[in-house]
């Protein structure tokens, strides 16, 4: 299981945080956590396009994020950049043994073994920030791998849960962005609506926890109160349960190995909660199945899945592609991908670029 070597301690000084993606949903909530915790200090911040002058001693808008990290020399990098663009920062932290709080799941999905090799060389902590992976990390921590039977990731089902393909033919971006339980950025919210997000999380879980795909299950859980379940070989299961609020996993990653207080209520078990779980509808939402296929085939297929999905989601948000067309573009890109393993970052970037070109050509012709 992932987690790196023995924990560093920060008893003599504050933990210096570099926040990448400071203006997004994760970034804004991370700022709230950092400001409230005397043991955390924001030493650097970056955004993709929005001005952030004065937010931290070192700031950067766009450009090469690794240059900012070199200057900042942080104790921990919170990578909340959206998409493949977060990969260089992920590899920078892993290679140098700098603790990495990873909200940028796409970089681990795309880089796969390259990222794990860098993690092994660097020896720092890899702390997942996604609510499901943070929950699994906590349930798995300190437990021998041979005691683990399987992992269950939960999905809210997004705003279109229960609809048929026919009912999704004319949905608009505004419909897809109306998530019932989570407050997230546009790209991840659309991914939740298509179940691509859960597909990305499936691949991420495989790399984070060294579990084969046939031992990672996805179930739809509309209330988003159970974030992950770990089953053990003796028939027991541990679940991580709490209200859907990203400040919890963000705080856990930033203050690890401590568990800092947050201004959030504990789950009220006497309030008449109902916990429902259902199998995902893979016919209506095939991107989850496409992600599993990409993961099982390995190589650069996960990279191609992620690249094509990024292109297709952007086209949908721009009104250039229908909602159901997202899955079609991704499936076509996977069919066309070479899938050969990447020996280095340059080969991975080439695989990403090839999948993007194919995806763009697919809906440009249509």
TORBA-858980 format. One line per 4 residues: number of its first residue (from 1); their letters; for each residue x, y, z of C-alpha. Coordinates in nm, 3 decimals. Layout:
N
NUM> A> X,Y,Z | ...
END
This chain:
366
1> XXXX> 0.000,0.000,0.000 | 0.115,0.353,-0.073 | 0.234,0.588,0.195 | 0.611,0.617,0.174
5> XXXX> 0.863,0.580,0.454 | 0.824,0.670,0.819 | 0.649,1.002,0.888 | 0.836,1.327,0.897
9> XXXX> 0.774,1.545,1.199 | 0.719,1.917,1.199 | 0.723,1.982,1.573 | 0.997,2.245,1.558
13> XXXX> 0.850,2.454,1.278 | 0.549,2.495,1.060 | 0.488,2.284,0.753 | 0.547,2.490,0.438
17> XXXX> 0.281,2.430,0.170 | 0.302,2.498,-0.203 | -0.052,2.520,-0.342 | -0.093,2.457,-0.714
21> XXXX> -0.437,2.538,-0.851 | -0.507,2.800,-0.584 | -0.818,2.949,-0.747 | -1.007,2.624,-0.810
25> XXXX> -1.253,2.454,-0.577 | -0.986,2.246,-0.400 | -0.747,2.539,-0.384 | -0.999,2.773,-0.224
29> XXXX> -1.089,2.519,0.041 | -0.722,2.442,0.104 | -0.660,2.811,0.173 | -0.933,2.799,0.434
33> XXXX> -0.765,2.500,0.603 | -0.418,2.657,0.592 | -0.536,2.990,0.732 | -0.706,2.817,1.024
37> XXXX> -0.410,2.595,1.121 | -0.112,2.753,1.300 | 0.114,2.466,1.197 | 0.065,2.529,0.824
41> XXXX> 0.220,2.806,0.618 | 0.152,2.891,0.254 | 0.495,2.945,0.099 | 0.394,2.943,-0.269
45> XXXX> 0.079,2.947,-0.480 | 0.002,2.910,-0.849 | -0.301,2.953,-1.070 | -0.369,2.876,-1.432
49> XXXX> -0.485,3.222,-1.542 | -0.634,3.424,-1.255 | -0.421,3.686,-1.076 | -0.310,3.585,-0.724
53> XXXX> -0.063,3.859,-0.638 | 0.005,3.869,-0.264 | -0.161,3.536,-0.190 | 0.173,3.381,-0.085
57> XXXX> 0.539,3.489,-0.064 | 0.591,3.331,-0.407 | 0.316,3.330,-0.668 | 0.290,3.232,-1.032
61> XXXX> 0.022,3.246,-1.299 | 0.063,2.985,-1.572 | 0.405,2.875,-1.687 | 0.628,2.594,-1.562
65> XXXX> 0.514,2.506,-1.211 | 0.833,2.315,-1.135 | 1.027,2.642,-1.150 | 0.805,2.780,-0.873
69> XXXX> 0.855,2.464,-0.669 | 1.232,2.484,-0.706 | 1.229,2.837,-0.567 | 0.980,2.763,-0.289
73> XXXX> 1.143,2.446,-0.148 | 0.817,2.335,0.019 | 0.766,2.060,0.274 | 0.447,1.954,0.097
77> XXXX> 0.299,2.018,-0.247 | -0.079,2.024,-0.282 | -0.134,1.958,-0.652 | -0.488,2.073,-0.735
81> XXXX> -0.418,2.152,-1.101 | -0.685,2.017,-1.336 | -0.586,1.752,-1.590 | -0.265,1.632,-1.751
85> XXXX> -0.112,1.977,-1.696 | -0.046,1.878,-1.336 | 0.189,1.594,-1.431 | 0.526,1.778,-1.417
89> XXXX> 0.456,1.900,-1.064 | 0.352,1.551,-0.955 | 0.674,1.401,-1.088 | 0.882,1.684,-0.939
93> XXXX> 0.752,1.614,-0.588 | 0.768,1.235,-0.616 | 1.122,1.235,-0.757 | 1.255,1.463,-0.483
97> XXXX> 1.086,1.296,-0.189 | 0.872,1.601,-0.116 | 0.540,1.503,0.038 | 0.264,1.523,-0.223
101> XXXX> -0.103,1.583,-0.146 | -0.254,1.475,-0.476 | -0.586,1.614,-0.594 | -0.472,1.597,-0.957
105> XXXX> -0.574,1.237,-1.020 | -0.517,1.268,-1.395 | -0.139,1.290,-1.357 | -0.122,0.960,-1.168
109> XXXX> -0.368,0.798,-1.408 | -0.168,0.908,-1.711 | 0.182,0.851,-1.572 | 0.110,0.522,-1.394
113> XXXX> 0.431,0.327,-1.350 | 0.648,0.630,-1.430 | 0.498,0.807,-1.130 | 0.532,0.502,-0.905
117> XXXX> 0.897,0.463,-1.005 | 0.958,0.828,-0.914 | 0.778,0.773,-0.584 | 0.997,0.474,-0.500
121> XXXX> 1.312,0.669,-0.582 | 1.209,0.979,-0.389 | 1.063,0.809,-0.085 | 0.827,1.088,0.018
125> XXXX> 0.466,1.053,0.113 | 0.194,1.027,-0.150 | -0.126,1.144,0.020 | -0.448,1.122,-0.183
129> XXXX> -0.691,1.413,-0.160 | -0.984,1.270,-0.354 | -1.247,1.188,-0.093 | -1.269,0.823,-0.199
133> XXXX> -0.895,0.763,-0.203 | -0.840,0.951,0.121 | -1.106,0.729,0.275 | -0.945,0.413,0.138
137> XXXX> -0.600,0.531,0.252 | -0.731,0.572,0.606 | -0.904,0.233,0.611 | -0.596,0.059,0.468
141> XXXX> -0.322,0.237,0.662 | -0.089,0.000,0.844 | -0.267,-0.315,0.726 | -0.071,-0.589,0.546
145> XXXX> -0.166,-0.623,0.181 | -0.239,-0.994,0.215 | -0.522,-0.917,0.459 | -0.709,-0.701,0.206
149> XXXX> -0.975,-0.868,-0.006 | -1.107,-0.575,-0.213 | -1.183,-0.205,-0.227 | -1.520,-0.045,-0.298
153> XXXX> -1.531,0.310,-0.437 | -1.860,0.494,-0.414 | -2.010,0.722,-0.679 | -2.293,0.967,-0.624
157> XXXX> -2.427,0.892,-0.973 | -2.417,1.263,-1.059 | -2.713,1.472,-1.173 | -2.830,1.217,-1.433
161> XXXX> -2.855,0.909,-1.213 | -3.151,0.695,-1.320 | -3.190,0.851,-1.665 | -3.184,0.654,-1.988
165> XXXX> -2.964,0.730,-2.290 | -3.267,0.874,-2.468 | -3.321,1.118,-2.180 | -2.960,1.235,-2.208
169> XXXX> -2.961,1.320,-2.578 | -3.038,1.689,-2.530 | -2.884,1.771,-2.190 | -2.688,2.095,-2.172
173> XXXX> -2.369,2.186,-1.983 | -2.576,2.368,-1.720 | -2.765,2.043,-1.654 | -2.443,1.844,-1.615
177> XXXX> -2.296,2.103,-1.379 | -2.585,2.076,-1.132 | -2.428,1.814,-0.904 | -2.662,1.691,-0.628
181> XXXX> -2.410,1.645,-0.344 | -2.063,1.787,-0.423 | -1.945,2.141,-0.504 | -1.667,2.097,-0.762
185> XXXX> -1.514,2.263,-1.067 | -1.668,2.229,-1.417 | -1.443,1.953,-1.553 | -1.472,1.717,-1.257
189> XXXX> -1.846,1.786,-1.231 | -1.902,1.682,-1.593 | -1.681,1.379,-1.529 | -1.907,1.289,-1.239
193> XXXX> -2.212,1.318,-1.465 | -2.059,1.076,-1.719 | -1.899,0.849,-1.453 | -1.561,0.920,-1.615
197> XXXX> -1.450,1.060,-1.281 | -1.512,0.726,-1.117 | -1.323,0.561,-1.401 | -1.025,0.786,-1.336
201> XXXX> -1.052,0.708,-0.965 | -1.060,0.336,-1.042 | -0.728,0.363,-1.227 | -0.585,0.591,-0.958
205> XXXX> -0.680,0.342,-0.687 | -0.503,0.064,-0.875 | -0.178,0.259,-0.869 | -0.216,0.404,-0.519
209> XXXX> -0.299,0.080,-0.342 | -0.141,-0.187,-0.566 | -0.473,-0.367,-0.610 | -0.563,-0.549,-0.931
213> XXXX> -0.865,-0.415,-1.115 | -1.078,-0.721,-1.043 | -1.051,-0.635,-0.671 | -1.171,-0.276,-0.710
217> XXXX> -1.549,-0.232,-0.730 | -1.756,0.078,-0.799 | -2.107,0.121,-0.659 | -2.351,0.410,-0.684
221> XXXX> -2.428,0.564,-0.346 | -2.653,0.871,-0.398 | -2.615,1.037,-0.058 | -2.231,1.040,-0.075
225> XXXX> -2.200,0.963,0.297 | -1.988,0.647,0.259 | -1.671,0.743,0.072 | -1.502,0.403,0.046
229> XXXX> -1.526,0.052,0.187 | -1.237,-0.190,0.235 | -1.322,-0.559,0.258 | -1.080,-0.791,0.441
233> XXXX> -1.010,-1.160,0.397 | -1.196,-1.255,0.717 | -1.525,-1.119,0.583 | -1.512,-0.792,0.777
237> XXXX> -1.530,-0.451,0.611 | -1.430,-0.101,0.718 | -1.609,0.203,0.580 | -1.515,0.570,0.593
241> XXXX> -1.834,0.768,0.661 | -1.901,1.142,0.680 | -2.080,1.433,0.522 | -1.964,1.516,0.166
245> XXXX> -1.723,1.804,0.225 | -1.380,1.821,0.062 | -1.234,2.012,0.355 | -1.210,1.682,0.542
249> XXXX> -0.973,1.499,0.302 | -0.784,1.822,0.229 | -0.722,1.880,0.599 | -0.623,1.517,0.650
253> XXXX> -0.361,1.535,0.373 | -0.220,1.872,0.480 | -0.189,1.787,0.850 | -0.097,1.417,0.819
257> XXXX> 0.004,1.227,1.030 | -0.206,1.439,1.266 | -0.580,1.477,1.229 | -0.658,1.844,1.281
261> XXXX> -0.993,1.978,1.394 | -1.219,2.122,1.124 | -1.533,2.337,1.165 | -1.751,2.054,1.031
265> XXXX> -2.014,1.849,1.211 | -1.984,1.479,1.274 | -2.237,1.255,1.104 | -2.567,1.245,1.294
269> XXXX> -2.645,0.874,1.292 | -2.977,0.923,1.473 | -3.121,1.153,1.207 | -3.280,0.874,1.004
273> XXXX> -3.004,0.824,0.749 | -3.064,0.577,0.468 | -2.762,0.426,0.296 | -2.843,0.300,-0.055
277> XXXX> -2.602,0.126,-0.290 | -2.663,0.027,-0.652 | -2.466,-0.117,-0.941 | -2.368,0.149,-1.197
281> XXXX> -2.558,0.161,-1.527 | -2.273,0.090,-1.768 | -2.497,0.094,-2.074 | -2.609,0.452,-2.015
285> XXXX> -2.275,0.563,-1.868 | -2.012,0.356,-2.054 | -1.709,0.571,-1.962 | -1.662,0.375,-1.641
289> XXXX> -1.633,0.054,-1.843 | -1.398,0.225,-2.091 | -1.175,0.334,-1.802 | -1.162,-0.018,-1.661
293> XXXX> -1.072,-0.148,-2.007 | -0.795,0.113,-2.039 | -0.659,0.025,-1.696 | -0.662,-0.348,-1.756
297> XXXX> -0.487,-0.311,-2.092 | -0.225,-0.092,-1.924 | 0.060,0.081,-2.101 | -0.045,0.424,-2.222
301> XXXX> -0.412,0.333,-2.261 | -0.501,0.513,-1.935 | -0.314,0.816,-2.069 | -0.518,0.800,-2.390
305> XXXX> -0.842,0.765,-2.193 | -0.762,1.072,-1.987 | -0.645,1.280,-2.285 | -0.948,1.204,-2.501
309> XXXX> -1.182,1.266,-2.210 | -1.026,1.607,-2.139 | -1.072,1.710,-2.501 | -1.427,1.577,-2.520
313> XXXX> -1.538,1.742,-2.195 | -1.396,2.077,-2.307 | -1.587,2.042,-2.635 | -1.909,1.960,-2.450
317> XXXX> -1.870,2.262,-2.221 | -1.811,2.479,-2.529 | -2.126,2.346,-2.694 | -1.935,2.168,-2.972
321> XXXX> -2.016,1.810,-2.867 | -2.333,1.651,-2.727 | -2.321,1.490,-2.385 | -2.344,1.134,-2.519
325> XXXX> -2.068,1.216,-2.765 | -1.812,1.235,-2.484 | -1.810,0.859,-2.436 | -1.810,0.797,-2.811
329> XXXX> -1.502,1.015,-2.863 | -1.316,0.844,-2.578 | -1.402,0.494,-2.700 | -1.285,0.581,-3.050
333> XXXX> -0.958,0.725,-2.916 | -0.893,0.409,-2.716 | -0.952,0.196,-3.024 | -0.703,0.407,-3.219
337> XXXX> -0.437,0.429,-2.946 | -0.113,0.237,-2.973 | -0.106,0.177,-2.597 | 0.263,0.089,-2.579
341> XXXX> 0.416,0.159,-2.236 | 0.599,0.491,-2.205 | 0.966,0.459,-2.121 | 1.000,0.821,-2.017
345> XXXX> 0.809,1.148,-1.988 | 0.866,1.243,-2.352 | 0.700,0.922,-2.472 | 0.410,0.980,-2.233
349> XXXX> 0.363,1.335,-2.360 | 0.364,1.201,-2.718 | 0.094,0.944,-2.630 | -0.115,1.216,-2.468
353> XXXX> -0.079,1.442,-2.771 | -0.172,1.162,-3.014 | -0.491,1.082,-2.823 | -0.585,1.450,-2.810
357> XXXX> -0.536,1.490,-3.184 | -0.748,1.185,-3.257 | -1.025,1.306,-3.024 | -1.027,1.655,-3.176
361> XXXX> -1.040,1.514,-3.528 | -1.324,1.279,-3.434 | -1.574,1.546,-3.335 | -1.440,1.807,-3.578
365> XX> -1.545,1.577,-3.863 | -1.878,1.502,-3.700
END
